[in-house]
Amino acid sequence: MAELLLGQTLGFDADPFIEGPGAARIDTRGGVLIEGGRIAETGPAARLRNAHPRARVTDYGDALISAGFVDAHVHYPQTAIIASWGKRLVDWLETYTFPEEMRFDDPDHAAEIAVRYFDLALAHGTTTMCSFATIHTASVEAFFAEAEYRGLRAVAGRTCMDRNAPAALCDTPAAAEAESRALIRDWHGRERLSYAITPRFAPTSSPEQLESLGALWADHPDCLMQTHLSEQTDEVAWVRDLFPDARDYLDVYERFGLIGARGLYGHAIHLTARERDRLRETGAGLVHCPTSNTFIGSGLFDLAGLARQGQRIALATDTGGGSSFSMLRTMAAAYEIAQLRGAAIHPAQLWWLATYGAAQLLHLGDRIGNLAAGLEADLVVLDLASTPAIAQRAARATDPWEALFATIMMGDDRAVRAVWVNGAPVDSAAPTM
């Protein structure tokens, strides 16, 4: 049976960073028709009701119906250590991340955390995510198996490291290539799953490992490649010491074939002019992780400046270096960081970065991320008066964007009224811990 969801609807006709906020549209009494797991039609509620009298109707009133959030950079193995106190990047890795990731050689632990992560992500309205795993094959298999069980569209990859990490988390160039290749064979393109070749970052991979992963990507160009780039100034200096012949941090990846339109580069805060130009030329994706960047003290991403240059950008929570599972909180942090750099980002642009813009960065824009006919019906329904503080501010709004902005800045999982995945409602948006 066709499903007809009614409420306020938010969709995009174009990129609001290019065309302006008018590229996004909010219909204050709109609808979304779902058939066979896909969006069949959108438009005014009255017209859809009349055209589809046999559809089963769910009327969400004044709640906002949007494409589900797309989180473009996650470390699901760090779920349990989110909000760990007071460290810079390398110290944080050594104190919290690496000890936790060692536990993922146990398939039962990996499965437990995968369940917990997906519970939390869905509770916050996130329906697609791109995650780093650990070096353990079991960590990737647990993530993909749980995503497949829930019918989610998801991306992940085995994290590859062969130096500057604990021995228990180091592999070899041959092992990284062989195990990644086997995971691609078993999981890439299966159901709604995709694989991302995943060198953690340049300091934890030898030139030999980076070369082997570049060759693997050349063999599987339809895969994504995800890594980190220029997160902190001391990290940039470390890369300069490890790769003295490279022109800059990005050049390390480029020398080994690890740059391209399907490349995703987390953080990208401290970029040189050459790196900016090269990223734009290749169509690479930059993933802005604002809560992580402030929590670990990394710096202020130049969202407005990079967008003006035509860079491809998405938002991400960066769980668990990021301090929240919420893409609403992530949008709020992105707004605040942009303000510190002298730019006020419109709510339409923030929403783009957390939905359709992120989907395009993951090369999934033909499948998810927008309210448009033919796309898969992954949706979030948001209560725009979910707390007294938000409700009293929204009541004074003079237009829909002003009302939505209150939820962007103050909302959390309490705002998530419903989540739909692949055309079906999720039983509960609350985690089952």
C-alpha positions in Angstrom: 0.0 0.0 0.0 1.2 3.5 -0.8 2.0 5.7 2.2 1.2 9.4 2.3 3.0 11.5 4.9 1.7 15.0 5.5 3.4 17.9 7.3 5.8 20.7 6.5 8.2 19.4 3.8 11.8 20.5 3.0 13.5 19.8 -0.2 16.1 21.2 -2.6 16.0 22.2 -6.2 19.7 23.2 -6.3 22.7 23.9 -4.1 21.9 26.8 -1.8 25.6 27.8 -1.6 25.5 28.4 -5.4 21.9 29.5 -6.0 21.2 31.0 -2.6 18.7 30.0 0.0 15.9 30.0 -2.5 17.3 26.8 -3.9 15.6 25.1 -0.8 11.9 25.0 -0.4 9.7 24.5 2.6 6.0 23.7 1.9 4.1 24.5 5.1 1.4 22.0 4.2 3.1 19.4 2.0 3.2 15.7 1.5 5.5 12.8 0.5 4.0 9.8 -1.2 6.0 6.6 -0.7 5.6 3.5 -2.9 7.9 0.4 -2.9 10.5 2.0 -0.6 10.9 5.1 -2.8 9.5 8.6 -2.9 6.9 8.5 -5.7 5.8 12.1 -5.5 5.9 15.3 -3.4 3.8 18.3 -3.4 0.9 20.1 -1.7 -1.0 17.9 0.8 -4.4 18.6 -0.7 -3.4 17.7 -4.2 -1.7 14.4 -3.1 -4.7 13.5 -0.9 -7.0 13.9 -3.9 -4.8 12.2 -6.3 -4.1 9.1 -4.1 -7.3 8.5 -2.1 -6.3 4.9 -1.3 -2.9 5.7 0.2 -2.5 5.2 3.9 -2.2 8.7 5.5 0.1 9.7 8.4 -0.5 13.3 9.2 2.4 14.8 11.2 0.7 18.2 11.5 3.2 21.0 11.8 6.2 18.7 12.1 8.9 19.0 9.4 9.4 16.1 7.0 12.9 16.0 5.5 15.4 13.6 4.0 17.1 11.7 6.8 20.4 13.1 8.0 23.6 11.9 6.3 26.7 11.8 8.5 29.7 11.8 6.3 32.5 11.0 8.8 32.0 8.7 11.8 34.2 6.4 13.9 31.6 3.9 15.2 34.2 2.0 17.3 34.5 5.2 19.4 30.9 5.3 20.4 31.6 4.3 24.0 34.4 6.9 24.5 32.5 9.9 23.2 33.1 13.0 25.4 36.4 11.8 26.9 38.1 14.7 28.7 40.8 17.1 27.6 43.3 15.9 25.0 44.9 17.1 21.8 44.6 14.8 18.8 47.6 12.5 19.2 47.2 12.3 23.0 43.4 11.6 22.5 44.2 8.7 20.1 46.8 7.2 22.4 44.8 7.6 25.6 41.3 6.8 24.5 40.9 5.7 20.9 43.6 3.1 20.5 42.8 1.2 23.7 39.1 1.1 22.8 39.8 0.0 19.2 41.9 -2.9 20.5 38.7 -4.4 21.8 37.3 -4.8 18.4 39.2 -8.0 17.7 36.3 -9.6 19.6 33.4 -10.0 17.2 30.9 -9.9 20.1 32.2 -6.5 21.3 32.1 -5.2 17.7 28.5 -6.4 17.3 27.4 -4.9 20.6 28.9 -1.4 19.8 27.4 -1.6 16.2 23.9 -2.1 17.7 24.5 0.7 20.1 25.8 3.1 17.5 22.9 2.5 15.1 20.4 2.9 17.9 21.9 6.2 18.8 22.3 7.5 15.2 18.7 6.6 14.3 17.4 8.2 17.5 19.0 11.4 16.2 17.5 11.1 12.7 20.6 9.9 10.9 19.7 7.4 8.3 23.0 7.1 6.4 26.6 7.2 7.7 30.1 6.8 6.5 32.2 5.1 9.2 35.8 4.2 9.9 36.1 0.8 11.5 39.3 -0.6 13.1 42.0 -2.8 11.6 39.9 -5.9 12.5 37.8 -7.5 9.8 35.3 -8.3 12.5 34.7 -4.6 13.1 33.7 -4.0 9.5 31.6 -7.1 9.3 29.7 -6.2 12.5 28.9 -2.7 11.1 27.8 -3.9 7.7 25.8 -6.8 9.2 23.9 -4.5 11.5 23.3 -1.9 8.8 22.0 -4.6 6.5 19.7 -6.0 9.1 18.2 -2.6 9.6 17.9 -1.9 5.8 20.2 1.1 6.0 22.2 2.7 3.3 25.7 2.9 4.9 29.4 3.1 4.0 32.4 1.8 6.0 35.9 0.6 5.6 38.7 -1.3 7.5 41.1 1.2 9.0 44.6 0.6 7.8 47.7 1.4 10.0 51.2 -0.1 9.9 53.2 2.4 12.0 53.0 5.0 14.8 50.2 3.0 16.6 50.2 0.2 19.2 51.5 -3.1 17.8 48.1 -4.7 18.4 46.6 -2.2 15.9 49.3 -2.3 13.3 49.1 -4.5 10.2 51.3 -4.7 7.1 50.9 -3.2 3.6 50.1 -6.7 2.3 47.5 -7.5 5.0 45.8 -4.1 4.6 45.5 -4.6 0.9 44.4 -8.2 1.1 41.8 -7.9 3.8 40.4 -4.7 2.3 40.1 -6.4 -1.0 38.2 -9.3 0.6 35.8 -7.0 2.3 35.1 -5.1 -0.9 34.3 -8.5 -2.5 32.0 -9.5 0.3 30.2 -6.3 1.1 30.6 -3.5 -1.6 27.3 -3.1 -3.4 25.5 -5.6 -1.3 22.0 -4.5 -0.5 22.4 -0.8 0.5 26.1 -1.0 1.5 29.2 0.6 0.0 32.9 0.2 0.9 35.4 3.0 1.6 39.1 2.3 1.3 40.4 3.7 4.6 44.0 4.7 5.5 43.5 6.3 8.9 45.8 9.2 8.1 49.3 9.7 6.7 51.2 9.4 10.0 50.0 5.9 10.6 50.7 4.5 7.2 54.1 3.8 5.7 54.8 4.9 2.1 54.5 1.2 1.2 51.0 0.9 2.7 49.8 4.1 1.1 51.1 2.8 -2.3 49.2 -0.5 -1.8 46.0 1.3 -0.9 46.3 3.6 -3.9 46.7 0.6 -6.1 43.6 -1.0 -4.5 41.6 2.1 -5.2 42.7 2.1 -8.8 41.5 -1.5 -9.0 38.1 -0.5 -7.4 37.4 3.1 -8.6 33.8 2.9 -7.7 34.7 2.7 -4.0 35.1 5.7 -1.9 38.4 6.5 -0.1 38.3 8.2 3.3 41.0 9.6 5.5 42.0 12.6 7.5 43.7 15.8 6.4 45.2 18.8 8.2 43.2 18.5 11.4 45.7 20.1 13.7 48.8 22.2 13.2 51.1 19.8 15.1 49.8 16.9 13.0 50.7 18.9 9.8 54.2 19.4 11.2 54.4 15.7 12.0 53.5 14.8 8.4 56.1 17.2 7.1 58.8 15.4 9.2 57.6 11.9 8.1 57.3 12.9 4.4 60.0 15.6 3.8 59.9 15.3 0.0 56.1 16.1 -0.1 55.0 19.6 -1.0 52.4 19.5 1.7 50.0 17.1 3.5 47.7 16.6 0.6 50.7 15.8 -1.7 51.4 12.8 0.5 48.1 11.3 -0.6 48.4 12.4 -4.2 51.8 10.8 -4.6 50.2 7.4 -3.8 47.1 7.8 -5.9 44.9 8.7 -3.0 43.2 11.8 -4.3 40.1 12.0 -6.5 36.4 12.8 -6.8 35.5 9.8 -4.6 38.0 10.9 -1.9 36.7 12.1 1.4 39.0 14.2 3.6 38.0 14.7 7.2 38.6 18.1 8.9 40.7 19.9 6.3 41.2 22.9 8.5 44.8 24.0 8.0 45.0 23.9 4.2 47.5 25.7 2.0 46.4 27.6 -1.1 47.9 24.8 -3.3 45.9 22.2 -1.4 42.7 24.1 -1.7 43.2 24.5 -5.5 44.1 20.8 -5.9 41.1 19.6 -3.9 38.8 21.7 -6.0 40.4 20.6 -9.3 40.0 16.9 -8.5 36.4 17.3 -7.1 37.5 15.8 -3.8 35.1 16.0 -0.8 35.9 17.9 2.4 34.1 16.8 5.6 33.5 19.5 8.2 33.5 18.0 11.7 32.7 21.1 13.9 32.0 19.6 17.3 35.2 17.5 17.0 37.2 20.5 15.9 36.2 22.6 18.9 36.2 19.7 21.4 39.8 18.6 20.6 40.9 22.2 19.9 41.8 21.7 16.2 40.8 25.0 14.7 38.1 26.8 12.8 37.1 25.3 9.4 36.7 28.0 6.7 33.2 26.9 5.6 32.2 30.1 3.8 35.6 30.6 2.1 35.8 27.1 0.9 32.2 27.1 -0.3 32.9 30.3 -2.3 35.9 28.5 -3.9 33.5 25.8 -5.2 34.7 23.0 -2.8 32.5 20.1 -2.2 31.6 20.0 1.5 29.5 17.9 3.9 28.9 17.9 7.7 29.7 15.1 10.1 29.6 14.3 13.8 33.0 12.6 13.9 31.8 10.3 16.6 33.5 10.0 19.1 36.0 12.8 18.7 32.9 14.8 18.1 30.9 15.5 21.2 27.4 14.6 19.9 25.6 12.0 17.8 23.2 14.8 16.6 23.4 16.3 13.2 21.3 19.2 14.6 24.0 19.9 17.1 26.5 19.5 14.3 24.7 22.2 12.3 24.6 24.5 15.3 28.3 24.1 15.8 29.0 24.7 12.1 27.0 27.9 12.4 28.9 29.1 15.5 32.3 28.4 13.9 31.3 30.3 10.8 30.2 33.2 12.9 33.7 33.2 14.5 35.1 33.5 11.0 32.7 36.4 10.2 30.2 34.5 8.1 26.5 33.8 8.9 25.4 30.5 7.3 21.8 30.4 6.3 19.7 27.5 7.7 19.1 26.2 4.1 22.8 25.9 3.6 23.3 24.1 6.9 20.5 21.7 6.1 22.0 21.0 2.7 25.4 20.1 4.3 23.6 17.5 6.5 21.4 16.0 3.9 21.7 16.4 0.1 25.1 17.9 0.0 26.5 15.1 2.1 24.7 12.5 0.0 26.4 14.0 -3.1 29.7 13.9 -1.4 29.2 10.2 -0.8 28.2 9.8 -4.5 24.7 8.8 -3.3 22.8 11.9 -4.4 21.0 9.8 -7.0 19.6 7.6 -4.2 19.2 9.6 -1.0 19.4 13.0 0.7 16.4 14.9 -0.8 12.6 14.9 -1.0 12.4 14.1 -4.7 10.6 11.5 -6.8 12.7 8.4 -7.4 14.9 8.7 -4.4 14.9 6.1 -1.6 12.5 7.0 1.2 14.9 7.6 4.1 13.2 10.4 6.1 13.3 12.2 9.4 10.2 13.9 10.9 11.1 16.7 13.3 8.9 18.4 16.0 9.7 22.1 15.7 8.4 22.8 19.2 10.1 19.9 21.0 11.1 21.8 24.1 9.6 24.8 25.9 12.6 26.9 24.9 12.3 26.0 21.2 8.5 26.3 21.2 8.5 29.8 22.6 11.1 30.9 20.1 9.4 29.2 17.1 6.1 30.8 18.1 7.6 34.2 17.3 9.1 33.2 14.0 8.0 35.3 11.0 8.8 32.6 8.4 9.5 28.8 8.3 13.3 29.2 8.2 13.3 31.3 11.3 11.2 28.6 13.0 13.5 25.8 11.8 16.6 27.7 12.9 15.5 27.5 16.6 15.5 23.7 16.3 18.9 23.7 14.5 20.4 25.7 17.3 18.7 24.2 20.3 17.4 20.8 19.1 18.5 17.3 19.9 17.0 13.8 19.8 13.8 15.0 21.5 13.0 16.8 18.3 13.0 13.5 16.3 9.3 12.5 16.1 9.7 9.7 13.5 12.3 8.1 11.3 11.6 6.2 8.0 14.2 3.9 6.5 13.8 2.5 2.9 10.1 3.4 3.0 9.2 1.9 6.3 8.9 3.5 9.8 11.5 2.6 12.3 9.7 1.1 15.3 11.2 3.6 17.7 13.5 6.5 17.5 14.7 5.8 21.0 17.8 3.7 21.6 17.4 0.2 22.9 20.4 0.1 25.2 
